[in-house]
Amino acid sequence: MLPETGGYEAEKLIKRIKELCEKESIEGMKVSVSFGYGTIFNEEEKKEIVLAKADNMMYNNKRHNKK
């Protein structure tokens, strides 16, 4: 959860975290992470729906980047 953060900022943060993770390994294995995000533009949007969109994005990214 990143209050007061839009999609552009979330993508920049995700990119930075992924770059840092790519430099790491645990017992010789590369670290792999997948992220998703959702944004709420007004109070009427349901948080559960936005969280579900973020979850779906994360799983899509996970499938797409699977190595």
C-alpha positions in Angstrom: 0.0 0.0 0.0 1.4 3.3 -1.1 -0.9 6.2 -0.1 -0.8 9.2 -2.4 1.0 7.2 -5.1 -0.1 6.9 -8.7 0.7 4.3 -11.3 3.8 6.1 -12.7 5.4 6.3 -9.2 4.5 2.7 -8.4 6.1 1.5 -11.7 9.3 3.4 -10.9 9.4 1.9 -7.4 8.8 -1.6 -8.7 11.5 -1.2 -11.3 14.0 -0.1 -8.7 13.2 -3.0 -6.4 13.5 -5.5 -9.2 16.9 -4.0 -10.2 18.1 -4.5 -6.6 16.7 -8.0 -6.4 18.5 -9.0 -9.7 21.8 -8.3 -8.0 21.0 -10.7 -5.1 21.2 -14.5 -4.7 20.4 -16.9 -2.0 22.7 -19.9 -1.8 23.6 -19.4 -5.5 20.0 -19.0 -6.6 18.8 -15.8 -8.2 16.1 -13.9 -6.4 12.8 -13.4 -8.4 10.0 -11.2 -7.4 6.7 -10.2 -9.1 4.6 -7.1 -8.3 1.3 -5.7 -9.1 -0.4 -2.5 -8.2 -3.8 -0.8 -8.4 -4.7 2.8 -8.0 -7.8 4.3 -6.4 -8.9 7.5 -8.1 -11.9 8.3 -6.1 -13.6 7.3 -2.8 -16.3 5.4 -4.6 -14.0 2.7 -5.9 -14.1 -0.5 -3.9 -10.7 -1.3 -2.3 -11.4 -5.0 -2.8 -11.7 -4.6 -6.6 -8.5 -2.5 -6.7 -6.6 -5.1 -4.7 -8.0 -7.9 -7.0 -6.6 -6.0 -10.0 -3.2 -5.6 -8.3 -3.2 -9.3 -7.5 -4.1 -10.2 -11.1 -1.4 -8.0 -12.4 1.1 -9.7 -10.1 0.2 -13.2 -11.2 0.3 -12.1 -14.8 3.7 -10.7 -14.3 4.8 -13.8 -12.6 3.6 -16.0 -15.5 5.2 -13.7 -18.1 8.6 -13.5 -16.3 8.8 -17.2 -15.3 12.2 -18.6 -16.0 
